[in-house]
């Protein structure tokens, strides 16, 4: 599937129904997720950063672009980029970086309104809107058709204010975002409120633990479900359980619970996962 076809397919997925877009942290995990039949994937800033020995939001723009290129080239399904805050503050710089991202083969990307400053965790609304508008202009100028998701981070940065989140998401939609996303929202009423606020534009919901199902979110009108760094955390959980057992007890029980070598190696050799 060409990049143009993947962009077209990604946009089609947002038109109706509800789909899960899991988050690989490298080419290998992306390859296996595609084999499992997921129709699109999304990168994870946290998962990738951890794989590089760095904290979330701790990688450079250049490293992030390399990651996007590798994952997009490594699978045949559309890939959405967790593009953090655009790796810049000012709208002009966000636009410049978004332009670079559109050339990596991705089918979509997201821009956040978080600042990284715990005292003032969200950009002032006017600036946040201008950043989304700048990303929109950059995508339009690129001619790629990349789908733009705008994120409001209040619920994961210590500002869980539904009214403010709705205000921001509505403004982002008016500024040209194709999809809206408020990570951290979990309540049915809150999710339904977000869907209503931006209709007919699609909404992404983050699921990082066992608090809902695909069916329940679909009934609320959610169009897209992502898992952020949760799959990476699950992988690290298995790794640390086995490593701690060896370090602390000198036993190897957890290694016996791992996926067989033949299954993983076969998947990368062209065989289908069982």
N, C-alpha and C positions, 0 to 999 in steps of 0.2 A: 504494500500500500504506500503510495507516494505521500509526501508531506501534505500536499494539497488535499488528497483524499482523506488523510487522517484528520485534518482540520474540519473538513466537511462532515465526516462521521462524528466527530466530537460535538459539533453543533447540533447534529441530528439527535444525539443522545439526550440533549437538554430540552428537546421539544415536547416530549411526553414521557410518562412512566417514571420510574425511579431506578437508578443504577448505583452500584457500589464502585468507587474508584479507590482501590487500595494503594498504599504508599510504599514503594520499594526504596531502599537506601543505596543501592548500587545496581550494576548491570545484571549480576547473578540473580538477585532477588526479583528484579523486574522480569527477567526471563521466565522464572518459575511462576510468577503471578499470571503472566500472559498465557502460559501453558495451562493454567487452571481454568482458563476461559473468561477472565475478566475482560470487559470490552474496552476499558480505558484504565490508565494508571496515573498516579500523581506523585511527584517527588516529595520528599520530606526534608525540610531544612535541618530538623533535629537529628533524624536518622543518619543523614549524610555527614553532618558535623561530628557525630559520635564515631562514625567509621574512620574519621580522620584524626581522632584523638582530641577533638575540640568541643566546646559547648555549643548549644544551639545559638544561631546568629553569630558564630565565631569564625566563619570562613570568609574568604575574600570573594569579590565579584568574579574574578577570573576562575577561581576554583569552582564556584557555583555554575558558571557557564560551561566549563568542561564537563561537569556532572550532568547537566541537561543534555549536552551533545551526546554523551556516552549512552545515557538511558534511552533517549529518543531514537538513536541509531541501533540500539540493541534489541528493540522489540518492534512488532508490526502493528501495534495498536496506538491510539492517540495517547499522548503524555501531557499532563498539565504540570506546570512548574510552580512549586512553592517558591515564589520570588521574594519572599520576606517583605521588607519595606521598599523594595526597588533599589537597595544598596545606596540610598541617597536620601537627603532631606528635601532639597529644593525641587520643585516640579520639573525644571529644565533638565536636571541631572537624572531624575527618575525616568524621564522620556528617553534620554540618551541610553540608559542602561536597558530599558525595555526594548528599544530598537535592537540592541545587541542580542537580547534573549530571543527575539522573534526569528533570528537567523540560525538558531540551534536545532531546529526541527520539531520544536514543541507545537502542540495544538492549542494550548491555553496557558495562562499564567495568572497568578493572584498578587495583589498589592495590599499590604496591611496599613492600618492607621496607628500602629504602636510606635513609640519613640525609643524604647529601651531605657527610659529614665523612670525609675520607680516613683519619683515625686510627681511627675507629670507624664503618666504612661501613654496618653493618647495625644496625637497632634490636634491642635485647635481645628475646629470643624472646617473653617474656610480653607486652611492649608491642606487638610486631608482631602477635601473635595478637589482642590486644584491638582493634587498629586494623581488622583484617579483620572481627572480630565486630561492631564499630560500623558498618562499611560494610554488613554484612548486615542489621542492624537498620534502618538508614536505607532501604535498598532495599525491605525488607518493608513498612515503614511507608508508603512512597510508593505502594504498590499497582501499580507499573509492571511488575514481573516482570523488570526489567533483570538480565542475567546478570552475576554477579560473578566476576572472575578475580583470583586472588591470585598475586603474583610474588615470588620470592626472588632477590635480585640478586647473590648471592655471587660467581658466576662472571664478572661484569662489573665488580666493584668490588674486585678483588684478594683475594677470599676464596673460591677455587675448591675448596671442601670438599664433596664429594658427600654424605657422611653427614650433615653439618649441613644441607645443602640439602634432603635427603629428610626430615629431622626437621621442618624448617620447613614444607615443602609439606604433609606429612601433618597437621600441626597446623592449618594454614590450611584444609585440607579439612574437618577436624572442626569448625572455627569457622564454617563455612557457605559457603566459596568453592565456586562451581559448576565452575570450571575452574582448573587449576594451570599455572604457567609459571615456568621457570627460564632466563631469557635467558643465552646464552653457552655452554650445554651443547651439545657437538658430537659427542662419541663415541657410537657405537652402543650400547655397554654402558651408558653413563651415561643416555642417553635411555631405553633399555629399563627401567633401574632406576627412573627417575621414573615411567614409565607403570605399572609394577607397584606402586609404593608407594602410589599414590592411586586405583587401580582401584576402582570403575567410573567414577570421575569423569574427564572428558576432560583432555588435556594439550595445551598450545600449545608449539610449538618455534619459536625465532627462526632464520631463515636469512638471513644478511646477506652471504653469499659462496657460491662454488660448491663446497660440501662434501658435498652430498647431493642427493636428488631427492624429489619428492612420493611416488613409488612406494616408495622405500626407507623413508621415514618412516611411510607408511601400514602397511607390513609390520611396523614396530616397535610399532604400536598408537597412533601419534600421531593425534589427532583434528583439530587445527588448526595451520596454519602461517602465521606472519606474517613480514614482512621489515623491520619497524622503519623506521629512517631510510634504508635501502639504496636505495630508489627515488629519494628526494630526493638522496642522494649521487650516484646515477647522473646525475640531471638537472644537478646542480651540476658534475659532471665534464665533461659535454658543454659547458656554458656556459664553464667556465674554460679548457678546451682551445682553444675558438674565440677567447675574449678574449685569452688569452696569446699566441696566434699573431699576432693583430693588433697587440698591444702590443709584442711582441719582434721580429717579423719583417716586419710591414707587409703580410702576405699574408692571404688569406681562404679558404684551402682547406677548413677545417673547416665554414665556413658552407654550403658546397655539400653537406655530408653531413647536413644537418638535415632534419627532416620537412617536406615541402612545406606552404606556407602554405594551399593549398586544402584539404588533408586536415585540418589542425587547425581551420581556420576553419569548414569544413563540419561537423565533428563538433559544434561549439558552435552551429551553425545548425540542427541537427536531423538531419543526415545520419549514417549509420552509418559508423564507422571501417572502413577497408578491411582 
